Amino acid sequence: MTKVFLRKKIANRIANGHPWIYGNEIEKISGEVTGGDIVDVFFADGKFAGSGYINQKSQIAVRLLTRKKEEINEAFFYKSISDAWQYRKKIGYIENCRLVFGEADELPALIIDKFNDFFVIQTLSLGIDRWKPAIVKALQGIFNPKGIYERNDVPVRELEGLEQQKGFLSAPFDTNIIINENGLQFYVDIENGQKTGYFLDQCDNRRAIKNIVKDAEVLGAFTYTGTFEIHAAHYGAKQVLGLDISANAVEQANKNAKLNGLENICKFEAVNAFDALKNFTKEERKYDVVMLDPPAFTKSREHIDKAVSGYKEINLRGMKLLRNGGFLVTSSCTNLVSPDLFLHTIEAAAKDAKKKLRQVIFRAQASDHPIVWGLENTNYLKFLIVEVTDR
């Protein structure tokens, strides 16, 4: 086994449980190195730090899979995925869930989403991609699924020297499926939908709007396939308008509304949400609830300021579109914008809009995407509901 020895002067991050080892934290490597291979890692004093896979072409040179002296093999992945499933069942996620959430489940760079009997996999680094056959075998052994699909059409793989690709990892199946969520049904396009086909991380948060939308006129921006808006209609909203720049997403949103018998309450328009919010403000439109669920405005630290400006702008517009005492429902889905920075940005928007806020709820993603303290990339979603009143 190739051995990796760490420098003396490194952060306590690794000793405290973080699985990432950067190239500049390595003192020396003993043995041959082939990208994707499993290596043993040792601290400078010779103590065992763990085992993981190496890729010297990546900024993250080693990602640790275990802190124990154990063999990494098919049985290891079977047990790890089985443990992840037992955890989800314990906290109540059975039909649909993020079965494996990368580092939070001690399987770095692996994402597995469970849509009832169908599974979608992302292997986002060279080391975990090598174990894809073992991962598929484990899923087949634990679940006997109806289908497994690979959604590795993501640019981050190229940083690991991997190609973007997608396709079946089981016998082919119809990739347009229907799932149940909170008493509603939604179409999921496993093959062509965003990310793995559906945003499971907002499942619990969509329930949180139940009381504030009753008998309300609701505006939703960056609606994607209409899940928040359809929940609003289901929970008793009088009228719901959803906006998204993607015509395909709007078409899917309308299909979802019809699937749930809510097409007379929900209306979706394919427009630029930024422009629409600005125009609606000029037109002095008013709503009881405004919901904002934008994509991540940045994927790099260099553009955080620009992202914060974007969040401030849309939330300021959203507040101005609310009737006095209305509710703003707003999210941010990048870990690069911290919870404190997000709240500060909303506060700044309220100040500029001359509004007063009263927090109803502030929380993160659904619990099947567990947050591990010390692993900041696992704490990425911010979800906030505030009451907005005039000063």
N, C-alpha and C positions, 0 to 999 in steps of 0.2 A: 504494500500500500504506500502510495506517495504521501510524504509528510510535509505539511506547511507549518512553518514556525513564524509566529507574530513578533513584531518589534516590542521592545520594552515599553517605549513611551507611546501607548495608544490609549484611546478613551476607554473608560470602564463600560462603555456601551456593550461590548461583546460579552464581557464577564457577567453583565447584568441581564443577559438574555437575548440581545439583538442578534439575528441570524446573519446579517450582512457583514462581510469583510471586504474592505476596499483594497485595491492593489497597493496603495502606499502604506498599508498597515502590515504588509508581509515583509519579514526580514530575509528569509530564505526558503527554498523549496528543495527537499531531498527526494530524488527519484524523478522519473520521467513524467511529463505533464502532457496530457491530451485533453483538449477542451471537452467538458461534459463528464469527465471521470470523477469518481468519488475519491476524496482525499481525507486524511486525518489531519486535524488542526491542533496545534499545541501553542500554549502561551510561551513567552520568552523564558520562563523558569522551568519549562519542561512539562508542566501540568497539561493534561488532556483538555482541550476546549470543545471538541465535537467532531463530527464527520459531516461532510457535505460535498456538493459538486463544484468543480472549478471551471472557470472560463476566463483566461487571461486577456481575451479580447474585450471583455465587458468591464465597465467601470467597477461593478461589484464582482470582484475576482472569485470569491467563494460565498456560497449560500449554505448555511448549516441546516441539516435535516434532523440531526439528533445531537444531544449532549452526552448520550450513553455510548459505551463501547459495544456496539451491536452492528451486525451486518446489514447493509442496505441491499435488499433483494426484493423479489416479488412479494414475499410474506410481509415485509416491512410496509409496503404500500397498501396491501390488503388490510392490515391492522390499522394503519393511519386513517384510511378512508372509512373503515368500519367505526373507529372511535369518533370521527367527525359526524357520522350519521347518528350514533347513539346520543351525542350531545344535542343535535338538532331535535331529536325526538323528545329529549328531556325538557327542552324549553318550548315545545309545542309546534315545531315546524315539521310537518309530515308530508303534505301533498306537494307543495312547491317550496323550494328553499335554495339558498346558496349552500350547497353541500360542503364545499371546500373553499375557504377564503384565504388562500395563499399562506402568508406568514402567520396569520392568526390561528391556523390549524397545523403549524409546523411543517407545511409543505410549500416552501417558497416558490412563487411564480406559477402556482397551479390554481386555476379557477375551475370549479365544477358547479354548474347550476342544474338543479333537478326540477323538471316540469312534469309532475306526476310520474309517468313511466318513461319519460324521455330525458336524456341527459345531454348537456352541452359542455364541452371541455375547451379550455384555453391553456396551453403550455407556453409560457411567455419567456422562458430562458432555455439555453442549450441543455443544461443539466437535467431539467425536468422533462424536456422534450424527449430525451433518450429513454425515459421510463414510460413513455406513452403506452406501449403494449401492456406493461404491467398494470397501469392504471385502468385501462379498458378491461383487462381480465378481472381486476378486482371489482369493478362495477357490475360486470356480468355475474360474478360469483355472489355478490351481496344482494343485488336487486333483480336479476334476470330481466333487464329493461326491454322495452319495445324498440328502443333506438338510441344510438349514441352518435352525436355529431360534433365535429371539430370546427370551432370558430377562431382559427388562428390567422385571420385576415386583419392583423393589427401591426402598425409600424414598429412598435417597441421590439418585436422579434428581430428586426433587422439590426438592432444594436447588439444583438447576441450572435450575429452571423447566420440567422435563420431566415428562410423565405416566409413570406405571407402565404397562407393557404387555408382552405376550408373544404369540408367534405365529410362523407360518412365514415365512421369508425365501427359501424355495424352493418347489417344488411340494410339497404336503402329503405326509407320510409317517407311518408308524406310529412314534410317539414312545416306545414301550416297546421298548427294544432290549436285547441281551445283549452284554457285553464280556468279554474275557479279561484276567485279571490274576494273575500269579504262579502259573500253572497251574490257576487256578480260573475260574469263570464267575459273573457277577453281572448281575442285571437293573438297568437304568438307566431311570428314568422322566424323560425329558428335559423333558416338559411340566410335571410337578407335583412332581418331587423337589426337595430343598433345593438352593439356589444354582443350579448349572447341571445338577443331576440326580445328581451323584456327586462324592465327595471324592477327586480324583486326588492331592492333595498328600500323602496318607499312604501312597501306593503302596509306596514303598521301606521305610517304617517298618513296614508290615505284614509284610514279609519278616524284619525284625529280631527278631521274636519266635520264630523257628523253633526254636531250641535250648532256650529256657527253658520251652516249653509241652509238651514231649514227656512223656507219661505223667502229665500234671498235671491237677488239678481247677482249672478256670479260671472266674473271675467277670469279666464285662464290664459296665460301667455307661455309660450314654449311648451305647448301641450303634448307634443309627440303623438302618441296614439290615443290620447284622451282619457287616460285612466283617472286622473284627479277630477276632471270635469264630469265624467260618468258617475263617479262616486258621489259628487255633489248633487247630481240629479237624483240619484238613488236615495240620498239622504233627505230629499224634500225641497231642493232648490226650485224656485219658480221658473227661472230661465238661466241658461248657461251658454256662454260664448267662449269657444276655445280658438286660439291662434297659434299657427305654426308655419314656418317658412317652407316646409316640405309638403308638396302636394300628395306624395305617397303616404306620408304620416296622417294627413288630414283624411284621405280616403279610408285608411284603416280605422281612424277615430270614428268616422261615420258608420263604418261597419260594426264597430264595437257598440256604438249607441243603439243601433238597430237590433243587434244581438240581444240586448237587454231591454228592449221595448221602450227606450228613452229617446228615440229620435225626434220626438215632438218637443222635448225640453232642451236638448243639446244641439247646438249649431257650431260647426267648425269652419274656419276660413284659412286658406293658404295665403298668408301674408307675412311680411317681415315684422316680427313682434316689436322690435325697437321702434320702427317707424309708426306702427299702429298705436303703441302706447303714447307716443308724442302727439300724433294726430287726434287721438281720443281726448287727450288733455286739452288741446286747443278747442275741440268741439264741446268741452265741458260736460262730457258724459260722466255719469255717476253709477257706481255699483255698491252693493252691500259687502261683497267679498271679492278681493283680487288675489289670484294665485299665480305665483311666479316660480317656475321650475326650469331654469335655464341650464344649458350644458356648461361644462367647465370652461371658463373664459381663459384659462391658461393651463399649460402642462409643463411649464418651466418656471423656475424661480425668477428668471430675468424679466418675466412679464407680469409679475404679481401686481405692480402698481396699475397697469392697464386693466387687469382683471377687476381690481377693487373699484376703479372708475366705472367699469361696466355694471358691477353690482349696485353701486350707489345710484347710477343713472336710472336703471329700471325700477329700483325700489322707490326712488323719489317719485317717478311717474305713477307707480302703482298707488302710492299714498294719496297723490292728488286726485286720483280717479275714485277714491272712496267717499261715500257719504260719511258725515260725522258719526263716529261710533262704529264704523265698519271695521272689517278684519282683513289684515294682510297676511297671506300665507306665502312664505318665501323660503327658498333653499339655495344651497351652494354645495356642489359635489366634487370639490377638489381639496385634497389634504394640504395643498400649498397655501390655502387661505385658512388660517387657524380659526377656531371658534371665537376667540376674543377679537380677532381682526374682523370677522364677519359681523359680529354684534356692533363693533365700533362703526363699521360702514353703514349699518342700518340706522344707528343713532345719528350719524352725520347726515344721512338722507332726510331723516325726520326733522332735524334742525333746519336744513335748507328749505324743506317743505312747510315749515312752521306748524308742525304737528307734534302731538304728545302721544307717547306709546305706553301701552300697558301689556306686559308679556302674559300670554296665555300658556304657551308651551314652547320649550326649546330642547331639542334632543337630536340624536344622531340617526344613523341608519338602523334598519330592522336588526333584531338581535341575532338573526342567523348569519349576519356579517359581524362577528364579534370584534370588539375593540380590545386589544392587548396593550396594557399600559407600558410605555416605553417604545412601542412600535407606532410611530406617528402616522405611517401610511395606512394603518388600519382604522384610524379615526378621521374619516374624510367627509362624511355628509353632515351638513348642518341644516336643520329643519326648524323653522320658527313661525309661530302664530302670534301676532300682536293685534290688540285693539288700537285703532287710530282715531284720535279725536283732535279737534281744532284747539289751538292754544288760546 
